[in-house]
Amino acid sequence: MENIMKILAWIIGFLALVVGAVYFLAFTASGNAILQPVIEEKINESTKLNVTLRTFTLRISEFEILLELDAQNSVHAKGTYELLAQSFDANYNVKLEKLENLEKLTQTKLLGNFRTHGTATGDMAFAKIDGVSDVGFSDTSYHVELTDLNPTSIIAKIQNADVATLLELGGQKPYAEAKLNVDVNFKNITPHELDGDILLATTNGLLNTKLLNKDLNLSIPKTEFSMNLDAVLKDDDINYKYILNSNLAKLSSDGKIIPEPLQVDVKYGVDVQELAVLKPITNADVRGAFKLNGTVKGNKEMMTLNGFSDVASSHTVFSAVLQDFKATSLQAQMKNLHLAKVLHMVKQPHYADGVFDLDVMMSSLEAGKLKGTVKSNIKNGLLDSKYITKMQKFKTQMPRTTFTLATTTELNADIADTKVNLNSSLAKLDIKQARVNLKDGSIVSDYTTTIK
């Protein structure tokens, strides 16, 4: 019995010694001074930075930490806690005055500064963070709720953030300037249980044309823009409305998207008042107005893209099927396209008037496995005899010339068989079969020409 009591006494004494040592190290000034360089070394090892743990004070119910990442960047936290209840009430202040110094930590080059301060209260089961920031010279406030230390709710408001500054903050060049306002209201941000909405708006937008020209070789005109996004997220669904207005074009889209697995059911619109201003971007030397509206429906495996346009006063519709985002089939119909307007759009002289129709039925667009039919027709054709006479320097005036044209092309793998019937008041041309090998570029064709 005496031996058992001695053993118990040794165990109790050892435990008391351990508890005393832990208390000494963790909750006394002398113990904290011993721990401070050890913790500092561990932080340096994990961050790959040369940080200084300037203040490390831990008491039985209070703490204060000041971590200097370098001379321009620091993190400060101070507050109270209850060890048994695992609760805390703290203030924090993050001052990152030179983000480019933290590239080893962020693994990307950030520029500028970021400052925020606020409070964190709660326990390990549920906590709240409330803070403010001036990121991008904005007036920003946020409220975050955490369950089991995982974010589950967030409310944030960003007012008048400077877009150029935000781009530089993210390591990007300031290709645009604008004022940005964002309202985020998420009751739940748990994956597959989303419940909230986002409102985003930019005003006073202006592209940096000099920088775009220097870096991307884009010589675009002065471009002002504004943008609005209204998105509602519920469970896995994202319902949104988006509008981009500029003096170059107006883009709009609305509908529903499910990111995973991808499901899309949206409408889109493109309205360009003058195509000529887009030449530096599209490399297309065209002019005039252009409108396109349509829908996109489906998933990654099978998606249908439909569209409608009135280009050159035509009635144009198309429907394309995409598999893994690659077009596999196409149906298109163009009715009553005016040749004179097309020639004007592509900056060509007024060679002729007429009305052009086109029908495309392609069941396969795969290279080497093409399958389908393309039909075209020109009616009420009239050559501009006066212009052609002047251009070709004819000695006598070209007579008034009317014409019609009909073509039919059958595509099968790498072979295209075309029939042509050109009937004009000057001559006729009939081709029963013009066979083109798309692979090697060879052509074999018959023809019959009749000249009155």
C-alpha positions in Angstrom: 0.0 0.0 0.0 2.8 2.3 0.8 4.5 1.7 -2.6 1.2 2.4 -4.3 0.8 5.7 -2.5 4.4 6.6 -3.5 3.6 5.9 -7.1 0.5 8.0 -7.0 2.4 10.8 -5.3 5.0 10.6 -8.1 2.3 10.7 -10.8 0.5 13.6 -9.2 3.7 15.4 -8.7 4.7 14.8 -12.4 1.3 16.0 -13.6 1.5 19.1 -11.4 5.0 19.8 -12.7 3.7 19.5 -16.3 0.7 21.6 -15.6 2.8 24.2 -13.9 5.3 24.2 -16.8 2.5 24.6 -19.3 1.0 27.4 -17.2 4.3 29.1 -16.8 5.1 29.0 -20.6 1.6 29.8 -21.7 0.2 32.3 -19.2 3.2 34.2 -17.7 5.3 37.0 -19.1 8.5 35.0 -18.6 7.0 31.9 -20.2 5.7 33.9 -23.2 9.2 35.4 -23.6 10.6 31.8 -24.0 7.8 30.8 -26.4 8.0 33.9 -28.5 11.1 33.2 -30.5 10.1 29.5 -31.0 6.7 30.6 -32.5 8.4 33.2 -34.6 10.7 30.6 -36.1 7.8 28.3 -36.9 5.9 31.1 -38.6 9.0 32.0 -40.7 9.4 28.3 -41.7 5.8 28.1 -42.9 5.5 31.6 -44.6 9.0 31.7 -46.1 9.2 35.2 -44.9 11.4 37.0 -42.4 8.7 38.0 -39.9 9.0 39.4 -36.4 6.6 38.4 -33.6 6.8 41.8 -32.0 4.2 41.2 -29.3 3.1 37.8 -27.9 1.1 38.1 -24.7 -1.1 35.2 -23.5 -2.8 35.3 -20.1 -5.4 33.0 -18.6 -8.2 35.1 -20.2 -6.5 37.7 -22.4 -4.2 37.7 -25.4 -2.4 40.2 -27.7 -0.4 39.4 -30.8 1.5 41.8 -33.1 3.1 40.1 -36.1 5.2 42.2 -38.3 5.6 40.5 -41.7 8.1 43.3 -42.6 8.4 47.0 -42.1 5.3 47.8 -44.2 3.0 44.9 -43.4 1.6 43.8 -40.0 -1.2 41.9 -38.3 -2.5 42.8 -34.8 -5.0 41.0 -32.7 -6.1 41.7 -29.1 -8.9 40.4 -27.0 -10.3 38.0 -24.4 -11.2 34.4 -24.3 -12.6 31.6 -22.1 -10.5 28.4 -22.3 -13.2 26.0 -21.1 -16.0 27.5 -23.1 -13.7 28.0 -26.1 -15.2 31.4 -26.7 -13.5 34.6 -27.7 -14.0 38.3 -28.2 -11.2 40.0 -30.1 -10.3 43.1 -32.2 -8.1 42.7 -35.2 -6.2 45.2 -37.5 -4.5 44.1 -40.7 -2.2 46.7 -42.4 -0.6 45.5 -45.6 0.9 48.6 -47.0 3.2 46.9 -49.6 1.6 43.7 -50.9 4.4 43.1 -53.4 6.7 42.2 -50.5 4.4 39.2 -49.7 4.9 37.3 -53.0 6.5 34.3 -51.3 3.4 34.0 -49.1 0.7 34.8 -51.7 2.4 32.8 -54.6 1.4 35.7 -57.0 2.5 39.2 -57.4 0.1 41.7 -55.8 0.6 45.4 -55.9 -0.7 48.3 -53.7 -2.1 48.1 -50.2 -4.9 46.4 -48.2 -6.2 47.5 -44.8 -9.0 46.1 -42.7 -10.0 46.1 -39.1 -12.9 44.7 -37.1 -14.1 42.3 -34.4 -14.4 38.5 -34.1 -16.7 37.1 -31.5 -18.2 33.7 -30.6 -16.9 30.2 -30.0 -15.6 27.2 -31.9 -19.1 26.2 -32.8 -20.4 29.6 -34.1 -18.5 32.9 -34.6 -19.1 36.3 -36.2 -16.6 38.6 -37.9 -17.6 42.2 -38.5 -15.2 44.6 -40.2 -14.5 47.5 -42.6 -11.9 48.1 -45.3 -10.8 50.7 -47.7 -9.7 48.2 -50.4 -9.4 50.0 -53.8 -10.2 53.3 -52.1 -13.6 52.0 -51.3 -16.0 52.2 -48.4 -16.4 48.5 -47.6 -18.1 46.7 -44.8 -18.6 43.0 -44.2 -20.3 40.5 -41.8 -19.2 36.9 -41.9 -20.7 34.0 -39.9 -18.7 30.8 -39.3 -20.0 27.4 -38.2 -17.3 25.0 -36.9 -14.8 27.6 -38.2 -16.2 27.3 -41.8 -17.8 30.4 -43.4 -21.6 29.8 -43.8 -22.9 33.3 -44.3 -21.6 36.6 -45.7 -23.0 40.1 -46.1 -20.7 42.6 -47.8 -21.1 46.1 -49.3 -18.5 47.7 -51.4 -19.0 51.3 -52.4 -17.1 53.3 -55.0 -14.1 51.0 -55.4 -11.6 52.1 -57.9 -11.4 49.4 -60.6 -7.9 50.4 -61.8 -6.6 50.1 -58.3 -8.3 46.7 -57.8 -6.6 45.5 -61.0 -3.2 46.6 -59.8 -4.0 45.0 -56.4 -4.5 41.7 -58.2 -1.3 42.0 -60.1 -3.0 43.1 -63.4 -2.4 46.3 -65.4 -5.0 49.0 -65.2 -6.6 48.4 -68.6 -9.8 50.1 -67.4 -10.9 52.6 -64.9 -14.4 52.7 -63.3 -16.2 53.0 -60.0 -17.5 49.6 -58.7 -20.4 49.0 -56.3 -21.1 45.5 -55.0 -23.8 44.2 -52.6 -23.4 40.6 -51.5 -26.2 39.1 -49.3 -25.7 35.4 -48.7 -27.7 33.7 -45.9 -25.9 30.5 -46.8 -22.7 29.9 -48.8 -22.6 26.1 -48.1 -21.9 24.3 -51.4 -25.2 22.9 -53.0 -27.2 24.9 -50.3 -26.6 28.4 -51.6 -29.1 31.1 -50.7 -28.3 34.7 -51.6 -27.9 37.3 -54.2 -25.2 39.6 -55.7 -25.7 43.1 -57.2 -22.8 44.5 -59.1 -22.6 47.8 -61.0 -19.8 49.8 -62.5 -20.1 53.5 -63.5 -17.9 56.0 -65.2 -16.0 53.2 -67.0 -13.3 54.1 -69.4 -10.8 51.8 -71.2 -7.1 52.7 -71.1 -6.6 52.9 -74.8 -2.9 53.8 -74.6 -2.1 50.8 -72.4 -4.2 48.5 -74.6 -2.4 49.7 -77.7 1.0 49.4 -76.0 0.5 45.9 -74.5 -2.0 44.3 -76.8 -1.6 46.3 -80.0 -5.3 47.3 -79.9 -5.9 50.7 -81.4 -9.5 51.2 -80.3 -11.3 54.5 -80.0 -12.2 56.2 -76.7 -14.5 53.7 -75.0 -16.8 54.5 -72.1 -18.8 51.7 -70.5 -21.1 50.7 -67.6 -22.0 47.3 -66.4 -24.8 45.7 -64.2 -25.1 42.2 -62.8 -28.0 40.9 -60.8 -27.6 37.3 -59.7 -29.7 35.1 -57.4 -28.1 31.9 -56.2 -30.3 29.2 -54.7 -29.0 25.7 -54.0 -27.2 24.8 -57.2 -29.0 27.3 -59.4 -27.7 30.7 -60.6 -30.4 33.0 -62.1 -28.9 36.2 -63.5 -29.3 39.3 -65.6 -26.3 41.0 -67.1 -25.9 44.2 -69.2 -22.8 45.8 -70.6 -23.3 49.2 -72.2 -20.6 51.0 -74.2 -20.1 53.2 -77.2 -18.7 50.1 -79.0 -21.5 47.6 -78.3 -24.2 46.6 -76.0 -24.1 43.0 -74.6 -26.9 41.4 -72.6 -27.6 38.0 -71.2 -30.0 36.5 -68.7 -31.1 33.0 -67.7 -30.1 30.1 -65.4 -26.8 28.3 -65.0 -26.0 25.3 -62.9 -22.2 25.2 -62.6 -21.7 21.5 -61.6 -22.6 19.5 -63.5 -22.9 22.2 -66.1 -26.4 23.1 -67.2 -27.2 26.2 -69.2 -30.5 27.9 -70.2 -29.8 31.5 -71.2 -30.6 34.2 -73.6 -28.1 36.6 -75.2 -28.0 39.7 -77.2 -25.4 41.7 -79.2 -26.1 45.2 -80.5 -23.3 47.0 -82.4 -24.2 50.4 -83.7 -21.1 50.6 -85.9 -18.9 47.6 -86.8 -16.0 49.7 -88.0 -15.0 50.7 -84.5 -14.4 47.0 -83.7 -11.9 46.5 -86.4 -8.8 46.6 -84.1 -10.5 43.8 -82.1 -12.1 41.7 -84.8 -9.6 42.4 -87.6 -12.6 42.6 -89.9 -12.8 45.5 -92.2 -16.6 45.9 -92.1 -19.0 48.7 -91.3 -22.6 49.3 -90.4 -24.9 48.1 -87.6 -25.2 44.5 -86.4 -27.7 42.8 -84.1 -27.8 39.2 -82.9 -30.1 37.6 -80.4 -30.5 34.0 -79.4 -30.5 31.3 -76.8 -28.0 28.7 -75.4 -29.4 25.5 -73.8 -27.9 22.2 -72.7 -24.8 20.9 -71.0 -21.2 20.2 -71.7 -22.0 17.0 -73.5 -24.8 18.5 -75.7 -25.5 22.2 -76.1 -27.7 24.0 -78.6 -26.9 27.5 -79.8 -29.7 29.4 -81.6 -29.5 32.8 -83.1 -31.4 35.5 -85.1 -30.1 38.5 -87.0 -31.3 41.1 -89.4 -27.9 41.7 -91.0 -28.1 43.6 -94.3 -31.9 43.7 -94.0 -32.1 39.9 -94.0 -34.0 37.4 -92.0 -31.2 35.1 -90.7 -31.6 32.3 -88.3 -29.2 29.5 -87.2 -29.0 26.5 -84.9 -25.8 24.8 -84.0 -25.2 21.7 -81.8 -22.0 21.6 -79.7 -20.5 18.6 -78.0 -17.8 19.3 -75.5 -18.0 22.9 -76.7 -17.2 21.9 -80.3 -19.7 22.5 -83.1 -20.8 19.2 -84.6 -23.9 20.2 -86.7 -25.4 23.4 -88.1 -28.7 24.5 -89.6 -28.9 28.1 -91.0 -31.2 30.0 -93.2 -30.8 33.5 -94.6 -33.6 35.1 -96.5 -33.8 38.4 -98.4 -30.2 39.6 -97.8 -29.6 42.7 -99.9 -26.4 42.6 -102.0 -26.0 46.3 -102.1 -26.0 46.5 -98.3 -23.6 43.6 -98.0 -21.2 45.3 -100.4 -21.4 48.5 -98.4 -20.8 46.6 -95.1 -17.6 44.9 -96.5 -16.5 48.2 -98.0 -16.7 47.1 -101.6 -18.0 49.1 -104.6 -21.6 48.9 -105.7 -21.1 46.2 -108.2 -24.7 44.9 -108.2 -28.2 44.9 -106.6 -30.1 41.7 -105.8 -31.6 39.6 -103.1 -29.6 36.6 -101.7 -31.0 33.5 -100.0 -29.0 30.8 -98.3 -29.9 27.4 -96.8 -27.4 25.3 -94.8 -28.0 21.8 -93.5 -24.9 20.3 -92.1 -25.4 17.1 -90.1 -21.6 16.8 -89.5 -19.0 19.6 -89.2 -16.1 17.3 -88.1 -13.0 17.8 -90.2 -12.7 15.0 -92.8 -16.2 13.8 -92.1 -18.3 16.7 -93.4 -21.9 15.9 -94.3 -24.6 18.2 -95.6 -26.0 20.5 -98.2 -25.6 24.2 -98.9 -27.9 26.0 -101.3 -27.8 29.6 -102.4 -29.9 31.8 -104.7 -29.7 35.3 -106.0 -32.8 36.8 -107.5 -33.6 40.2 -109.0 -29.9 40.7 -109.7 -28.9 43.8 -111.5 -25.2 44.8 -112.3 -24.2 48.4 -111.9 -23.3 48.8 -115.6 -22.2 52.4 -115.2 -19.8 51.7 -112.4 -18.4 48.5 -114.1 -17.9 50.4 -117.4 -15.9 53.1 -115.6 -13.9 50.6 -113.5 -13.0 48.3 -116.4 -12.4 51.3 -118.7 -14.7 49.9 -121.4 -14.7 51.8 -124.7 -18.5 51.5 -124.9 -21.2 51.5 -122.2 -21.9 48.1 -120.7 -25.5 47.3 -121.4 -28.1 46.9 -118.6 -27.5 43.4 -117.2 -29.9 41.4 -115.1 -29.1 38.0 -113.6 -30.1 35.2 -111.4 -27.8 32.6 -109.7 -28.6 29.3 -108.1 -26.0 26.9 -106.5 -26.3 23.6 -104.7 -23.3 22.0 -102.9 -23.3 18.5 -101.4 -20.5 17.9 -98.9 -19.4 14.3 -98.2 -16.2 13.8 -96.2 -13.5 15.8 -98.1 -15.5 16.1 -101.3 -17.7 19.0 -102.3 -19.9 18.6 -105.4 -21.4 21.8 -106.6 -24.1 22.6 -109.3 -24.2 26.2 -110.6 -26.8 27.9 -112.8 -26.1 31.5 -113.7 -28.6 33.2 -116.1 -28.1 36.7 -117.2 -29.2 39.0 -120.1 -25.6 38.8 -121.4 -24.7 35.1 -120.9 -25.6 31.8 -119.3 -23.3 29.5 -117.3 -24.3 25.9 -116.3 -22.1 23.6 -114.2 -23.6 20.2 -113.6 -20.8 19.1 -111.3 -17.8 20.9 -110.0 -16.0 18.5 -107.7 -13.6 20.0 -105.2 -11.3 17.9 -103.0 -11.0 19.9 -99.8 -8.0 17.9 -98.7 -5.7 18.5 -101.6 -7.5 21.5 -103.2 -8.0 19.9 -106.6 -10.9 20.8 -108.8 -12.6 18.9 -111.7 -15.6 20.6 -113.3 -17.7 20.6 -116.5 -19.3 23.8 -117.8 -21.5 25.1 -120.5 -21.5 28.7 -121.5 -24.1 30.4 -123.8 -23.5 33.9 -125.1 -26.2 35.6 -127.1 
